[in-house]
Amino acid sequence: MHRKQRHTAKRIWERLQAEHGFTGGYTIIKDYVRERERRTLEIFVPLTHPPGHAQADFGEAVIVIAGVEQKAHFFVMDLPHSDACFVQAYPAATAEAWMDGHVRAFAFFGGVPQSVLYDNDRCLVSKIQPDGILEMNGESYRLAQGRARKAGDIT
């Protein structure tokens, strides 16, 4: 909120007295406002990404092809250390599109990352166990295992 649109603790106290018959002291309002401002401060944690690791996910967007609006699903893989990014659109977020996206991304990057961080995408994860362990679908697991044996050195 813009600074000129915010009320000071004093102005809040005055309005509470005038509009709601508040009989409490100014200090309690001042302390509350100070604590609330302290709790709402934005805090940023710097992220660092070592070289050789990737992140992948599917997203969707409405696109127009030949004047017709339709939903496209897009596979995204990025290398956060170098900010390199690969995006490929597909008609559906299927296991086949997921596999093809990996193959194309690895070709685009010129190698296979040491690791790929995934979201809990339905193409990859068939079930999340009560203890939080992910059960990958068979096709995705075979791809992951095969790629792990061929890991390259890319950033």
PyMOL commands that set and color helices and strands:
alter all, ss='L'
color gray80, all
select helices_A, chain A and resi 3-5+9-20+26-39+95-109+138-149
alter helices_A, ss='H'
color red, helices_A
select strands_A, chain A and resi 53-65+68-79+84-90+115-118+125-128+134-136
alter strands_A, ss='S'
color yellow, strands_A
deselect
rebuild
show_as cartoon
